[in-house]
Amino acid sequence: MDLLLTISPPARTKSESKFVKNPIPFLVILFTLSSPAQGFGAKTIDLTPSETDTVSGDGSISGSAPVRVVVSASRREMPAEESTRFITVITRDQIERSGKTYIFDLLRSTPGVHIAQSGPAGRGVTVNLRGTNANHTLVLIDGVQVNGPTTGQSAIEHITTQSVERVEVLRGAHSVLYGADAIGGVINIVMRQEDRHGLHGDANFEYGTFQTFREGGELSAAYDRIQSLGSFGRIDSKGPGDNDGYQNTTVRNRSKVHFSENSNLETFFYYFNAQSGIDDGAFRQDPNRTLKSREQVVNSRYNIALRDWWQQYFQYSFFHDLQVDFDPRNSGGADPEAVPFRLDTDRHTLEYQSTLFVRDWDVIVLGYEFEHIASNIKRSVGFDELMRTHAVFFQNEATFWDSLKLVGGVRLDHNNFYGVEVNPQFSGSWWLEKTQTRVKGNMGRAFKAPTFNELSFPNFGNQNVRPETSWSWDAGIEQYYWDKRGRLSAAYFRNSVKDLIQFVSGSTGVFTAENVARARLQGVEVEHEIQLHEHISLSTAYTYTSTEDRETGKRLTRRPWHQGKIGLTADYRKFKFYADWSLVGGQDDTQGSVRVRNKGYTRLDFTLTYSLTEYLELYGRVENATDDHFNEVLGFDQPPPRFFGGVRLKG
């Protein structure tokens, strides 16, 4: 039994739930709980931009010790070093040094993460966190979910690095704060916010292997209480084969308006339109089949601090996903003209969140979320579906003696298809000042909601399937040394997943979605970073992952036992050098119905940047410099070495 699910189209809903149809009573309760109470600890909150403190590329504030800021760990800004969760932050400086085009390429060097791409640029990419399925990874852009409701996966193969401030990789179950689909973890892509006063502009141009052109630009403005940054990017590539072409147009904008010292409005817009040539599957090339993908995210969030101990936000977000698969008749072929397969999905989300600083050592986060999803498939047979989810969540974070931190929370989701899901989580950490050691541990429940494909796809869907659920825990340490120039992190994780949904052949020979599978995942993650010199830093990571299909006793496919990476950055006068070397062990895969072994591989990427002036840079990048011939997905060859060169103008 293979637990790696690759499915296609969308799904359908039952009658609308009567649970919390009106969120107003809940909001009234929140306001009542948040009314002034004697003994609440004071906390100064200033939501206006500071004129003295600026956030640098690595997330640090000038004039203070470097700190990596994250929001995904607790739904509020906090230093990553203080989190009880295991989290990796890819900073703006690392992104710019690497010169990498796509977010998924940045993730290759992250412990606990396995990337598999089905061919060249634009082809499908799966992201597996700690051995879980790709649709067990929740992907957010500035806190807005971009997983498609029909397959459960994100179109991360099209998300570029332009205008990205940082990427937060939160490993482990996190349904307690984010609801469905966070069994393996959360990837939060945070877009850049302009902090520099005045008008500024950046531009870049790049050319490389396979006649690949990449152009882009940014325009930003920050005056008094208004900040805005917009960007445009375009990619055109012929690709290594006859039908491997790829085009991608991306537009982004993030703005903020400060109404007063304690209130502001943030808006975010993200759009991409991509087209790529695709095959009929592994080992089956197609000369003219194409997949068009278009996504749009609109988000508006009003932040207000009515008291110095009480922060709130109200948020509305919209996500649109359109996929069109078209395979016209091959030249000279007798096959009939194919009907385009069109998948169209809209997601509307309303959120309210309160953050209460009850004491200097006690923080409560609680809120309400409503999600409305509409999806339809258009082909010879299609459907239209609606799904609604109401959720409430609560988390309490308490710190004792400036060293012991305990976090507990619970989230309740009610969905008109699968009913009620309750997911608790507990975590803790202990900071030992003398040895600069932090001991961490987490335990919690998570779930993945059935996708529209699994619920209602014609002839295959089953509206009686239940959510996939998991109980997981992890424990480990973070050790700092040499005045925090070095950091070593090690963790053990274990995850038991049940009710995994698979398409099972019935007595009539028709495949139907059923909750039939179980899996056990466990492993070890090790991450080490050290600043060897003012201008030289070295990082290494290793992941061991053991997976088991509890029904057959076999390993899950496309999960390597061993993964490792070595990263190096160095500066010399006007030169900047970046390199990362990935080592991925062998893994099981399938060829038809036969289980086979896909060999391991190594991949070396490096980038060299030269600053001609303060405003002008030249760079060159090499991908797969070792010319290792390998398949991340069996049957889909990864391209040979690629060479790129470009110019970057900073204004």
Order of alpha helices (4+ residues) and beta strands (2+ residues): alpha-beta-beta-beta-alpha-alpha-beta-beta-beta-beta-beta-alpha-beta-beta-beta-beta-beta-beta-beta-beta-beta-beta-beta-beta-beta-beta-alpha-beta-beta-beta-beta-beta-beta-beta-beta-beta-beta-beta-beta-beta
